[in-house]
Protein backbone atom coordinates (compact mmCIF):
# COMPACT_ATOMS: atom_id res chain seq x y z
CA UNK A 1 0.00 0.00 0.00
CA UNK A 2 2.74 2.47 0.92
CA UNK A 3 4.63 1.63 -2.24
CA UNK A 4 1.53 2.41 -4.27
CA UNK A 5 1.15 5.79 -2.56
CA UNK A 6 4.87 6.54 -3.00
CA UNK A 7 4.73 5.80 -6.73
CA UNK A 8 1.64 8.02 -7.18
CA UNK A 9 3.20 11.10 -5.55
CA UNK A 10 4.75 13.65 -7.92
CA UNK A 11 8.34 14.86 -7.82
CA UNK A 12 11.68 13.46 -6.74
CA UNK A 13 12.43 11.65 -3.47
CA UNK A 14 12.68 14.87 -1.41
CA UNK A 15 9.39 16.20 -2.74
CA UNK A 16 7.71 12.85 -2.13
CA UNK A 17 9.06 12.80 1.43
CA UNK A 18 7.75 16.32 2.08
CA UNK A 19 4.33 15.50 0.63
CA UNK A 20 4.24 12.28 2.66
CA UNK A 21 5.00 14.22 5.84
CA UNK A 22 2.20 16.68 5.09
CA UNK A 23 -0.21 13.80 4.43
CA UNK A 24 0.71 12.08 7.70
CA UNK A 25 0.28 15.32 9.64
CA UNK A 26 -3.11 15.87 7.99
CA UNK A 27 -4.26 12.37 8.95
CA UNK A 28 -3.10 12.87 12.57
CA UNK A 29 -4.88 16.24 12.70
CA UNK A 30 -8.12 14.73 11.39
CA UNK A 31 -7.89 11.88 13.89
CA UNK A 32 -7.38 14.19 16.88
CA UNK A 33 -9.96 16.76 15.80
CA UNK A 34 -12.87 14.57 14.74
CA UNK A 35 -12.36 10.81 14.97
CA UNK A 36 -11.03 10.45 18.53
CA UNK A 37 -13.57 12.86 20.09
CA UNK A 38 -16.37 11.03 18.30
CA UNK A 39 -15.12 7.60 19.46
CA UNK A 40 -14.27 8.59 23.06
CA UNK A 41 -17.79 8.12 24.51
CA UNK A 42 -17.94 4.68 22.90
CA UNK A 43 -14.78 3.44 24.66
CA UNK A 44 -14.91 1.88 28.15
CA UNK A 45 -12.12 3.97 29.75
CA UNK A 46 -14.43 5.44 32.42
CA UNK A 47 -15.94 2.10 33.48
CA UNK A 48 -14.11 1.71 36.78
CA UNK A 49 -14.49 -1.64 38.49
CA UNK A 50 -12.24 -1.05 41.52
CA UNK A 51 -14.18 -0.97 44.78
CA UNK A 52 -13.15 1.59 47.43
CA UNK A 53 -14.35 -0.39 50.45
CA UNK A 54 -11.35 -2.68 50.94
CA UNK A 55 -8.75 -2.56 53.69
CA UNK A 56 -5.08 -1.96 53.05
CA UNK A 57 -2.53 -3.64 55.15
NORDA-V369096 format. One record per helix or strand of 3 or more residues. SS is the DSSP state (A for helix, B for strand). FROM is the first residue (numbers start at 1). LEN is the number of residues. If there is no record, write none. Layout:
BEGIN
SS;FROM;LEN, SS;FROM;LEN
END
This chain:
BEGIN
A;2;7, A;13;28, A;44;3
END
